[in-house]
Amino acid sequence: MKYYRRKTISTLKQGLTDILDDHLVVDYNGENYDLGITDYETIFRDSKSYGKTIDDYVKTIISDTNTPNWRWNEKLGPINESLLLPLFPQEVWAAGVTYSDSMRERQAESETPDVYAKIYSSERPEIFFKGTAERMQGPNKYVGIRKDSGWDVPESELAVVLIDGEIAGFTIGNDMSSRSIEGENPLYLPQAKVYNMSCSIGPCIVSSEFIGDPQNLSVNLEIIRNEKVVFKGESSTSEMKRNVEELTEWLQKSNDLPGTALLLTGTGIIPEQDFTLKPEDVINISIEKIGTLTNKVALV
C-alpha cells in the first residue's frame, strides 16, 4: 500500500464554512481511502499493538463501510498540489559512498580523494546528520542551492522510515548537495549538506511488505530546464555496497533515535562534472514501487 498526506477541504453541514485539513490517504488496489486526521506513525504503532502488519491492519479499517473513498476537491487546484510531506521525521540521517559511482565522483571533486576510497572499502559506513522535519520539503515544493556554492546537484535516494528504531516503510529522498563546498575539504560536509531547504521527501510512504526487496529497485533521475531535459540517469538499489538493514544497524550503534526518523541510503546517479543546478530547474526522482518525487530549485 501507498500512504499519502493530502490537503482536504471539509464543508460543515450548514454549508457555510470550509475547513482545510490534512488527512492520511491510503492507495489500495487503485482506490484511495481517507483514514482521517492521523499520521503514518500512529497507524504503524496501532498495527503493532494488534500484532498485524500495517497493511493488514489498514485493510481491516477500510473494510468498514464508514471509511470513505478520498475524492479530489477542485478548490485545491491541481491534484498534485494537494500532496504534503508524508511524515515529519524528528531526525533525518544520510549514508554516503554506498555506491561505487558515488565514490568515484566524490574522489574526482575532492582535493583529498583517498578518504572516499577508504570509506567505501571500510567496514564502518559514512553516516551524517542531514536535518530535522523543519528543513524537509514536500512534493512539488522548492529545494535549495546555497548562494555560496557554485556546483550543486540533487541526489536521488531510497529513504528508510524508522519508527521506534524499526524499519517501518520507505519513501524517496532528494539529498541536495554542494559539490564545490565538500570538494574543497571533506570537513565541510555539514555545510555542503545541511542548510535551508536542503532535502525533500515523498511523495508517499510505502510499507515494507509492499516494497518487497528494497535491494532490487530501479531508480531514475531527470532534470528539466526551460522545459527541456538537461540530464537523465538511472541506477538500481542492487548496486549498493551496504544494504538497508546494515545501514540501519550502523545508524543505531550507540545512537538512540527519536520515535520517528529517516535514513537516506546514498545515490548511484551523479551528473557530470560540468553540470550544476540552476534556479527554477525541475527535479524528478522516480523509484520503482514508490512513485515520483518532483521539486523545483531555488537559491537560498
LINBELQUI-V971758 format. One record per residue. N is the residue number from 0. RES is the residue in one small letter. PHI is phi in radians with two decimals (NA if undefined). BURIAL is I if it has 24 or more other C-alpha atoms within 12 Angstrom, else O. D_CENTER is the distance of its C-alpha to the mean C-alpha in Angstrom with 1 decimal. Layout:
N:RES:PHI:BURIAL:D_CENTER ; N:RES:PHI:BURIAL:D_CENTER
This chain:
0:m:NA:I:16.7 ; 1:k:-2.00:I:13.7 ; 2:y:-2.04:I:13.2 ; 3:y:-2.01:I:12.7 ; 4:r:-1.83:I:13.7 ; 5:r:-2.27:I:16.2 ; 6:k:-1.25:I:19.0 ; 7:t:-2.33:I:22.4 ; 8:i:-2.09:I:25.9 ; 9:s:-1.91:I:28.6 ; 10:t:-1.84:O:32.3 ; 11:l:-1.09:O:34.8 ; 12:k:-0.99:O:37.7 ; 13:q:-1.31:O:40.1 ; 14:g:1.28:O:37.9 ; 15:l:-1.75:O:38.2 ; 16:t:-2.32:O:34.8 ; 17:d:-1.72:O:31.2 ; 18:i:-2.00:O:28.6 ; 19:l:-1.62:O:24.9 ; 20:d:-2.22:O:22.6 ; 21:d:-2.08:I:19.1 ; 22:h:-2.12:I:19.1 ; 23:l:-1.51:I:17.1 ; 24:v:-2.14:I:17.7 ; 25:v:-1.91:I:17.6 ; 26:d:-1.64:I:18.1 ; 27:y:-2.30:I:20.8 ; 28:n:0.94:O:23.0 ; 29:g:1.42:O:22.3 ; 30:e:-1.93:O:23.2 ; 31:n:-1.82:I:21.2 ; 32:y:-2.03:I:22.5 ; 33:d:-1.52:I:22.3 ; 34:l:-1.62:I:21.8 ; 35:g:1.51:I:22.7 ; 36:i:-1.41:O:21.8 ; 37:t:-2.58:I:19.8 ; 38:d:-2.46:I:16.3 ; 39:y:-1.06:I:14.5 ; 40:e:-1.05:I:15.6 ; 41:t:-1.12:I:19.2 ; 42:i:-1.10:I:19.4 ; 43:f:-1.11:I:18.1 ; 44:r:-1.13:I:20.8 ; 45:d:-1.08:O:23.3 ; 46:s:-1.10:O:22.9 ; 47:k:-1.13:O:23.6 ; 48:s:-1.16:O:26.7 ; 49:y:-1.64:O:28.0 ; 50:g:1.24:O:27.4 ; 51:k:-2.08:O:25.2 ; 52:t:-1.25:I:21.8 ; 53:i:-1.09:I:19.6 ; 54:d:-1.15:I:20.2 ; 55:d:-1.11:I:24.0 ; 56:y:-1.12:I:24.1 ; 57:v:-1.20:I:22.5 ; 58:k:-1.05:O:25.0 ; 59:t:-1.20:O:27.7 ; 60:i:-1.20:O:26.5 ; 61:i:-1.37:I:26.3 ; 62:s:-1.26:O:29.6 ; 63:d:-1.24:O:31.2 ; 64:t:-1.12:O:32.7 ; 65:n:-1.44:O:31.8 ; 66:t:-1.44:O:28.0 ; 67:p:-1.40:O:27.7 ; 68:n:-1.20:O:26.0 ; 69:w:-1.35:I:23.6 ; 70:r:-2.14:O:25.2 ; 71:w:-1.21:O:23.8 ; 72:n:-1.84:O:26.0 ; 73:e:-1.06:O:27.1 ; 74:k:-1.14:O:27.4 ; 75:l:-1.49:O:23.6 ; 76:g:1.47:O:23.8 ; 77:p:-0.95:O:21.8 ; 78:i:-1.05:O:19.8 ; 79:n:-1.14:I:16.4 ; 80:e:-1.26:I:17.3 ; 81:s:-1.45:I:17.4 ; 82:l:-1.35:I:13.6 ; 83:l:-2.09:I:12.3 ; 84:l:-0.91:I:9.3 ; 85:p:-1.23:I:9.1 ; 86:l:-2.81:I:9.9 ; 87:f:-2.04:I:11.2 ; 88:p:-1.20:I:10.7 ; 89:q:-1.24:I:13.9 ; 90:e:-2.43:I:12.8 ; 91:v:-2.15:I:9.8 ; 92:w:-2.06:I:11.1 ; 93:a:-2.52:I:10.8 ; 94:a:-1.88:I:13.2 ; 95:g:-2.02:I:15.1 ; 96:v:0.96:I:17.7 ; 97:t:-1.68:I:16.6 ; 98:y:-2.11:I:17.7 ; 99:s:-1.13:I:21.2 ; 100:d:-1.10:I:20.4 ; 101:s:-1.11:I:18.2 ; 102:m:-1.04:I:21.3 ; 103:r:-1.13:I:23.7 ; 104:e:-1.19:I:22.0 ; 105:r:-1.26:I:21.7 ; 106:q:-1.12:I:25.3 ; 107:a:-1.17:I:26.3 ; 108:e:-1.47:I:25.0 ; 109:s:-1.73:I:26.4 ; 110:e:-1.46:O:29.9 ; 111:t:-2.28:O:29.5 ; 112:p:-1.18:O:28.0 ; 113:d:-1.08:O:29.4 ; 114:v:-1.07:O:26.9 ; 115:y:-1.32:I:24.0 ; 116:a:-1.12:I:26.3 ; 117:k:-1.16:O:27.2 ; 118:i:-1.13:I:23.6 ; 119:y:-1.08:I:22.9 ; 120:s:-1.60:O:26.1 ; 121:s:-1.42:O:26.2 ; 122:e:-1.26:O:25.5 ; 123:r:-1.46:O:23.3 ; 124:p:-1.38:I:19.9 ; 125:e:-1.43:I:18.6 ; 126:i:-2.32:I:16.2 ; 127:f:-2.40:I:15.7 ; 128:f:-1.38:I:14.6 ; 129:k:-1.80:I:11.8 ; 130:g:2.75:I:12.5 ; 131:t:-2.11:I:12.8 ; 132:a:-1.01:I:11.6 ; 133:e:-1.10:O:14.0 ; 134:r:-1.59:I:12.4 ; 135:m:-1.44:I:9.0 ; 136:q:-1.88:I:9.3 ; 137:g:-1.58:I:8.8 ; 138:p:-1.02:I:9.5 ; 139:n:1.19:I:12.7 ; 140:k:-1.69:I:12.9 ; 141:y:-1.43:I:14.0 ; 142:v:-1.93:I:12.4 ; 143:g:-1.87:I:15.1 ; 144:i:-2.11:I:17.4 ; 145:r:-1.27:I:20.0 ; 146:k:-1.18:O:23.6 ; 147:d:-1.70:O:25.0 ; 148:s:-2.20:I:23.1 ; 149:g:-1.94:I:24.4 ; 150:w:-2.51:I:22.0 ; 151:d:-2.35:I:18.3 ; 152:v:-2.46:I:15.6 ; 153:p:-1.49:I:12.0 ; 154:e:-2.27:I:10.4 ; 155:s:-1.50:I:8.5 ; 156:e:-2.44:I:7.0 ; 157:l:-1.26:I:6.7 ; 158:a:-1.97:I:5.1 ; 159:v:-1.71:I:8.2 ; 160:v:-1.53:I:9.0 ; 161:l:-2.03:I:12.4 ; 162:i:-2.10:I:15.1 ; 163:d:0.93:O:18.4 ; 164:g:1.40:I:17.6 ; 165:e:-1.92:I:17.1 ; 166:i:-1.16:I:14.4 ; 167:a:-2.03:I:13.8 ; 168:g:2.77:I:11.1 ; 169:f:-2.49:I:8.0 ; 170:t:-2.54:I:4.9 ; 171:i:-1.82:I:3.3 ; 172:g:-2.15:I:2.5 ; 173:n:-2.00:I:5.9 ; 174:d:-1.56:I:8.2 ; 175:m:-1.08:I:11.2 ; 176:s:-2.55:I:14.4 ; 177:s:-1.65:I:18.2 ; 178:r:-1.27:I:20.0 ; 179:s:-1.20:I:23.3 ; 180:i:-1.25:I:22.9 ; 181:e:-1.15:I:21.7 ; 182:g:-1.13:I:24.3 ; 183:e:-1.14:I:27.0 ; 184:n:-2.87:O:26.6 ; 185:p:-0.99:I:24.0 ; 186:l:-1.23:O:24.8 ; 187:y:-1.50:O:23.2 ; 188:l:-0.88:I:19.7 ; 189:p:-1.00:I:18.7 ; 190:q:-1.27:I:19.9 ; 191:a:-1.30:I:18.1 ; 192:k:-2.03:I:14.7 ; 193:v:-2.04:I:15.1 ; 194:y:-2.88:I:16.4 ; 195:n:-1.05:I:16.1 ; 196:m:1.03:I:13.0 ; 197:s:-1.55:I:11.7 ; 198:c:-2.74:I:8.0 ; 199:s:-2.29:I:5.8 ; 200:i:-2.43:I:3.1 ; 201:g:2.46:I:5.0 ; 202:p:-1.44:I:7.7 ; 203:c:-2.64:I:8.6 ; 204:i:-1.93:I:8.8 ; 205:v:-1.96:I:11.2 ; 206:s:-1.24:I:13.8 ; 207:s:-1.08:I:14.9 ; 208:e:-1.20:O:18.1 ; 209:f:-1.30:I:16.7 ; 210:i:-1.23:I:14.6 ; 211:g:1.28:O:17.7 ; 212:d:-1.62:O:17.5 ; 213:p:-1.23:I:14.1 ; 214:q:-1.68:I:16.2 ; 215:n:-2.55:O:17.3 ; 216:l:-2.14:I:14.6 ; 217:s:-1.33:I:15.1 ; 218:v:-2.23:I:12.5 ; 219:n:-2.30:I:13.7 ; 220:l:-2.22:I:13.4 ; 221:e:-2.38:I:15.7 ; 222:i:-2.13:I:16.9 ; 223:i:-2.01:I:19.5 ; 224:r:-2.32:O:22.2 ; 225:n:0.93:O:25.0 ; 226:e:1.19:O:24.2 ; 227:k:-2.12:O:24.5 ; 228:v:-1.30:O:22.1 ; 229:v:-1.86:O:22.5 ; 230:f:-2.73:I:20.2 ; 231:k:-2.44:I:19.0 ; 232:g:-2.64:I:17.8 ; 233:e:-2.54:I:16.9 ; 234:s:-2.73:I:16.4 ; 235:s:-2.55:I:15.9 ; 236:t:-1.15:I:14.4 ; 237:s:-1.17:O:18.2 ; 238:e:-1.52:I:18.7 ; 239:m:-1.20:I:17.0 ; 240:k:-1.22:I:19.9 ; 241:r:-2.01:I:18.5 ; 242:n:-1.47:I:17.0 ; 243:v:-1.03:I:14.3 ; 244:e:-1.07:I:17.3 ; 245:e:-1.14:I:18.8 ; 246:l:-1.13:I:16.0 ; 247:t:-1.12:I:15.5 ; 248:e:-1.13:I:19.3 ; 249:w:-1.12:I:19.6 ; 250:l:-1.00:I:17.1 ; 251:q:-1.70:O:19.4 ; 252:k:-1.23:O:22.7 ; 253:s:0.93:O:24.7 ; 254:n:-2.55:O:21.6 ; 255:d:-1.23:O:21.3 ; 256:l:-1.58:I:17.9 ; 257:p:-1.23:O:17.9 ; 258:g:-1.00:O:17.5 ; 259:t:-2.22:I:13.8 ; 260:a:-2.44:I:11.5 ; 261:l:-2.39:I:8.3 ; 262:l:-2.19:I:8.8 ; 263:l:-1.45:I:7.3 ; 264:t:-1.90:I:10.0 ; 265:g:1.71:I:11.2 ; 266:t:-2.18:I:12.0 ; 267:g:-1.94:I:15.1 ; 268:i:-2.19:I:15.3 ; 269:i:-2.33:I:16.9 ; 270:p:-1.03:I:19.1 ; 271:e:-1.06:I:22.8 ; 272:q:-1.18:O:24.3 ; 273:d:-1.60:O:26.0 ; 274:f:-1.84:O:22.8 ; 275:t:-2.48:I:21.2 ; 276:l:-1.20:I:19.1 ; 277:k:-2.27:I:21.2 ; 278:p:-0.94:I:20.8 ; 279:e:1.38:O:20.2 ; 280:d:-1.04:I:18.6 ; 281:v:-1.92:I:16.2 ; 282:i:-1.92:I:13.1 ; 283:n:-2.04:I:12.1 ; 284:i:-2.03:I:9.6 ; 285:s:-2.09:I:10.6 ; 286:i:-2.24:I:10.3 ; 287:e:-0.88:I:13.3 ; 288:k:1.31:I:13.6 ; 289:i:-1.87:I:10.2 ; 290:g:2.40:I:10.9 ; 291:t:-2.26:I:10.2 ; 292:l:-1.79:I:7.9 ; 293:t:-2.05:I:10.8 ; 294:n:-2.52:I:11.6 ; 295:k:-1.77:I:14.9 ; 296:v:-1.92:I:16.1 ; 297:a:-2.33:I:18.4 ; 298:l:-1.48:O:20.6 ; 299:v:-2.18:O:20.2
